[in-house]
Amino acid sequence: MKYCLFILLSWLSVGRAGDDLYTCRNARITIFSSALIEDIKAVSSTGGSVFNATTGQLDFSVAINSFLFEKSFMQQHFNSDYMESDKYPRAIFKGRIQEHIDLNKDGIYPVNAAGTLTVHNVTQPRTIQGSLIVKNGIITMESEFMVKCADHHIDIPQILFYHIAESIKVTVAATLTPYKSNNPN
């Protein structure tokens, strides 16, 4: 939440928020690892996002420790041993949607967001494909992409290679609504 507010404040300091700014504070982000011995799945419903429809700027952020697992020991190992969420508390995507979408027209639009993905304090350039859905002035963004653990220096002990995949599938679904400023100016 603090990071989402920081994004909004930094955007507002550059220019006034208008009808072109959309936000989400409850993006659903799922991570999934399919390995030989077992599948591992975790979900967070606390992702934050800001989208500027005029510029295409898109920022996402999620607290690493907000991911919930079916088994509590998995959650503990995920946070302490692999993701080190005390040291690296957030995963962040900052980018720009390459296509210009007419938000006055309902529809499903394929989009590409080019930018950087920071996980485990390692930033990598990424172009992430997804869909932007417009319906009655509400924007929903959906995407599914892979993240390689090695690309972000997430070490998996050799003994656990049968439990944790080298690449993690990330699924994002966010419903963004127009940002309403309490400031009449």
PEFENNOR-V331763 format. One record per residue. N is the residue number from 0. NEAR is the number of other C-alpha atoms within 8 Angstrom. Layout:
BEGIN
n = <N	N>
near = <NEAR	NEAR>
END
This chain:
BEGIN
n = <0	1	2	3	4	5	6	7	8	9	10	11	12	13	14	15	16	17	18	19	20	21	22	23	24	25	26	27	28	29	30	31	32	33	34	35	36	37	38	39	40	41	42	43	44	45	46	47	48	49	50	51	52	53	54	55	56	57	58	59	60	61	62	63	64	65	66	67	68	69	70	71	72	73	74	75	76	77	78	79	80	81	82	83	84	85	86	87	88	89	90	91	92	93	94	95	96	97	98	99	100	101	102	103	104	105	106	107	108	109	110	111	112	113	114	115	116	117	118	119	120	121	122	123	124	125	126	127	128	129	130	131	132	133	134	135	136	137	138	139	140	141	142	143	144	145	146	147	148	149	150	151	152	153	154	155	156	157	158	159	160	161	162	163	164	165	166	167	168	169	170	171	172	173	174	175	176	177	178	179	180	181	182	183	184>
near = <6	5	8	12	8	8	10	9	8	8	9	9	7	6	6	6	10	6	7	9	12	13	12	13	10	10	15	12	12	12	11	11	12	10	11	7	6	9	11	9	10	11	12	13	9	11	15	15	15	15	12	11	10	5	6	12	11	14	12	11	13	12	11	12	8	10	10	9	11	7	6	7	6	9	11	9	9	10	13	10	8	10	11	12	12	7	5	11	10	11	12	11	12	11	11	11	12	9	7	6	6	5	7	6	7	10	7	8	8	8	11	11	13	12	11	11	12	12	11	13	7	9	9	9	8	8	8	9	11	12	11	12	11	14	9	5	9	10	11	11	13	11	11	10	9	8	9	9	11	8	9	13	8	10	7	8	6	5	5	8	11	10	10	13	10	8	9	13	12	12	11	12	11	12	11	14	10	10	10	4	6	4	4	4	2>
END
